[in-house]
Amino acid sequence: MDSKLEKLPESRVKITIKTTPDEFKEYYDKALITLSQKIKLPGFRPGKVPADIALRNIGEEAVKAEAVEESIPNFYYQAIIEQKLHPVSKPEVEVKSIDNGLEFVASVDVLPEVTVKDWKNIRIKKNVIEKVTSDAVAKVTQQLRKERAKFNEPKGPVKPGDFASISFEGSVGGVLREDMASKSHPLVVGENTMIPGFEENIVGMKVGEDKEFEINFPKDYHAKDLAKKKAKFKITLENHREIELPEADDNFAKLFGKDTFADFERAIEEELSREGETESKRKDEDMVLSELAKRTKVTLPKSMVDEEVSRLFENMKKRLGLDELKLAMFLEKQKKTAEEVKQEMRDQASKNVTVGLALGEVMKDMDVKPDDKDAISKVLEKMLESATK
């Protein structure tokens, strides 16, 4: 067998592989035996049909096709070893000839050459870990109280701090808009999850009551076609409950395994402090990796970027809890196709692949084994130490 290598753009190669007639005949003979064992002819037991009779019934072209299919993976693998290549995609194969041995061409993306310049000289300014404030502790405490709140029958109309479920529809210039409508929409009045001024109009309503009002969208509203526009809303109050929060005391603390409320607040402060340290370290690592990417020269194979785009897209779906139906609705709302979203991810995907390849080179310099389960953590730890000293 002989193989010739031709380098193509984007870290892709074309390998022309040619076998001798005897090398291909070995697979031809095996293919004939395999196929002859599958045919059934009168007067012969299964698997006992003579080769010459089997060939007349099967046809030489069918045998050759079977031989080609069985032999290509093995010859391709031999060529990869011979040329010392590291494929990163499935090969595209084109058969050229089977008249005088097998000749075929395999095109495949290979691991690119990576050059990392002066990674040891990367320097960053560490992120400052902000001190945990009493307001931050109070915010977490309030959220935990809300999660354990009771919803009681109201003693009067809606007031700030109450739970409400509303259905509403909105129009601009007399035209109803789907993106300004919702049914059984839950909210806590006064938390300002709606546009400014909207929730004030719910105050004073009773269940079953309808109300219409006009309101202006803020000038910095995210939907540019609605910014500063006057809108008309019609709302119906479907449900109303008064929210009773548990007292912030020792009894509340005991729900979380703490003896006193002071212990409870201290535990929150410690957890927020740990989260702050973790987030600060993550930002430091991101800065180091961004600098590493800038110092890396590499031509990325399209297949590696495509694979990373697919991973990012699947992670997005998982993070947002999107099944196929919800994904379709999400894309409709974004006014984008899946391919357009994936295209927007390509820059990040390219950066991720570049960083991954660069870290592989840094591992070699540090003599860290890639199969070490903590390899990436060890490398990042050493890079951070070097970059912040």
N, C-alpha and C positions, 0 to 999 in steps of 0.2 A: 504494500500500500504506500502511496505517495501523497503528501499533502502540501499545498502551497497557500501562503497567507497573504492577504491584501488588506491593508488598513483603510477603513472608511471614516468619514466624519462622525462626530459625536460618540467616540469610543466604541465604534462598531467595526467588525472585521468580516471578511468573506474568505472562507476556506474552500479551496477546490481540492476534492479528494478523489483519487483514482486508484482502483484496486487492480490487481492482476486477474486474468481470466480464472486461474486456479483458485484464488481467494474467493471470488464470487461464486464459482462452481460449488464450493463447499456449502454455501448457503442455499444454492439452487437444489442440490441433492437433499438437503434437510427439508426444504420446502415441499419437494415432491413426496417425500416419506410422510410428512405431516398431513398433506392434503389427501394422499391415497388412503390413509387410515380413516378418513372421514366419509369416503364415498361408499355406496352400497351397490354392488353389481350381482345379478343372478349367477349362481354357481360358485360364488366366493364368500368365504366367511368374512365378517367385518374386520378390517385391518390386515387382510391377507391377499389383497389384490396385487398382482405383480406390477412392478414399476412401469413397464412399457405399456401395459393395458391401462393402467391408471392415467398415464400421461395422455393417451389418446382420448380418454373421457374428460379429463380435466382441462386440457389445452395448455400449450407451452406458455402462452401469455399470462395465464392465471398463475402458473408456477413462478414465472419470473417476477410477477407483481408481489407474490408472497415472499420471495427471496429478498426483494428490494426492501420491503417493509421490515423484515426481520434483521437485515444486515446493516441498514443505515445507522441505527443507534450505536451499534458496536464500532463501526468504522469511524463514526463521528467522535466517539469517546476516545478512540486511539489517537485521532488527529489533535484533539484538545490537549491530551497528555504530551504528544510530540511537540506541539507548538507552545507548550507551557502557558496556556490561556486559562482565565478564570471567568467563565460565562456568568452573566447576571440576568439572562433572559432565555426563553425557549428559542431554538434556532429556526429560521425559515429555510426550508430545504427545497432545492430544485434539482431533479434528476436530469442529467445531460445525456447519458448514454448507458446502455447495458449490452452493447454489441461485442465489445472486446474488454470484458471486465466491467465493473460498475464505476461510473463517473457521476459525481453529484457536487453541488455547491451548497454550503451551509453558511447563512449570514446570521450573526449573533452579536448582541451587545456584550462587551467584556468589562471587567473591572478596570476603571481608568487609572492612568498615572496621576498621582497626587503629589503636589509640591507644597509644603507648608513652610513659610518663611518666618524665622525668628519668633516662634511661638513662646520661647522662654522669656522674651522681652515684653510680653503683653503686660500692661499695667492698667489698673482701674482704680477708681475712687470708690471705696466701699459705701454701700447704702447705710444711711444712719437709721438705727432702730429706734423708732419713736417710743417714748415712755407711754405706758398704758394710763389713760386718764380715767377719772371717776365717771365722766360722761360716757365713755366707752363701756365701762362695767354696767352702768345704769341702762344703757341701750340693750345689752344682752339680757339683763335681768327683766326688762320690760317685755322683750320678745318671748322669754320663757314663761312669763306670767300670762301673756296672750295665748300661748299654746295650751294653757291649762284653764282658760277662762270658761265661765258658765254663760249660756245664752238664755236669758230670762224673758218672759212675756213683758212687753213694754207697758208702762203705766201712762203713756201719753204719746204724742207725735214724735217723729224722729228728731233727735238732738245730736250734736257733735259727739263722737265716740261710740255711737250705736252701730250695730250691724244692719245692713240693708241689702236687699236683693232687688234689682230693678231691671226692667226691659226698656230700651230706648231706641229711637231712630232719629237721625239728624239729616238736615238738608242744607245746602248752600245755594243761594240764588233760586230757591224753590225746587231744586233737584235733589231727590233722596240719594244718599250714598251708602253702599253696602259697608264700607269701612267706617261708617259712623253709626252702626247699629249693632245691638247685642241683645240677647235674651237671657233672663235670669242671671244677670251680671252681679257678682257679690263684691261688696266693698265695706270698709269701715269708714263712716262719714267723718271727714276731717283729716284723714291721712293723706289727702291730696294725690290720689292715684289717677284721678281724672284731670282734665285740663283746668287751669285756674278759674274759679268761679262756678264750676259745674256742681260741685258737691254742696255748696251753700244753698242751691235751689232744692235739695232734697230735704233739708232741715224744715221741720214743721209739717211734713206730709204724713198721711195715714195709709195703712195697707189698702190697696184697691184704688187709691186716688191717682188721677192723671194730672199732668202739669206740662205746660209748654212755656219755653223761655228762649231768649236770644242771648248769644254770648260770642265774644271774639276769640279766635284762636291766637295764641301768643305769636309774636313776630319771629321767634326762634324755634317754632314748632318743627319737628323732624320731617313731617310731610310738607315739602315746600309749597305744593299747590294749595295748601290750607292755611299757611302762615298768614296771620293778620286778617283772615277772612271772617266775616260775620256769619254765624251758623244759627239755625233754628233747631231746637231739640224738643221732642215730645217724650216724656218719661212716665212709666207706670211703676208704682211701688208695689212689689209682689210680696215681700216678706220683710219683717222688721223685728229685731231682738235687741234688748239692752244687754250690754256686755258687762259682766261682773268679774273683775280680776281678783285672783287670790291675794291676800295681804302679803307684803314683802316682809316676812318675819321668820322666826326660828322654825315654825311649822312648815313654812314653804321650803326652807333650806333642807329640812329632813326628807323631803321628796327626792332630793338629789344626794342623799347619804351624808349630809353635813349636820353637825350638832347645832350650830348657830348660824344666823344670817351673816354674821361677820366672816365665819369660815367659808360660807357659800360665796361671798363676794371676793374673798381672797383666792378661792379656787378659780373663779372666772378670770381674775387678774392674771394669775399664773398661766392659764390656758391662752389668754390673749397675748401674753408675753412670748410664749412658745411659738404661737402662730406668727407673730411679728418677726421673730428670729428666723423662722423657716422661710417666710416670704422675702425677707431681706437677703438671705442666702440664695434664694432662687433668682432674685434680680441680679445679684453679683455674678452668678453662674451664667445668666443670659448675656450679661455684658462681656464676660470672658469669651463665650462662644461666638458672639457677634464679631469680636475682634479676631478670633481664630478664623472665622469665615472670610474676613477681609484679607487675611494673610495666606489664604489657600488658593492655589491655582489648579484648576481641574476642569476637564471637559466632561460634563455629565451625560451618561447614556439616557436617552429618552425613556427607556423602559423603567429605569430606577426612579425617575421623577414621576412617571405615570403611577407606579406602584405606591409611592408616598402620597400622591394626590388621592388615590383611592382610600388609603388608610385615614387621611385627614377627613375625607368626606364621610366615611363610616363612623369615625369618632364623633363628628358633628351630629350625625343622626342619633347616635347613642346618647350623647350629652343632652340633646333636646327631646329625647324620647319619641323619635319620629319613626313610625312604621310606614309602610308604603302609602297608605291613605293620607296620613298626617304629613308625609313628605310632599305629596302632591299639593296639599293645601298650603303648606309652607312656601313652596316654590311659586304657587299662584299669588300668594300675598306679596312675595318679594318681586313678583313680575320677572322671574328669571327661570331658565331651564337648569336642569342638573348639570349639564355640560358647562353652562356659563358660571355656575357656582364653582365647579371644579377648576375652570380656567382662572378664576380669581385666587384659587389656592396654590397655583403653580409657583409663584415667587417664594411663598413660605416652604413649599415642598422642596424646591431647589436648594433653599438655604439649609433645610433639615438634612438633605442628602449630603450636601457639601460638608456640613459640620460632622456628620457621621463618618465620612471618609477621612476627614482631617483628624478626628479623634483616633482613628485606626493608626495613622502615622505617628501621632503623639504616643500611643501605646507602645509602638516599636521603640521609640526613643527612651521611654521610661522602663522598657523591658517588662511591661505588664502583659500577661497572657490573655488573649481575647476570650478564651473559654472560661476565664475566671468570672464567676457570677457577679462579683462586685467590681469588675474591671472599670466600668464607666465611672462609678462612684469614686474609686481610687484615683483615677486620672483627673477628674474634676477637683477633687480635694487638693491634689498636688498643684494643679494649675491655679486654683484660687489662692493657695498659700504663696505661690510664686508671684502672682499678679498683685497681691495686696501688701506685700512686705515693704 
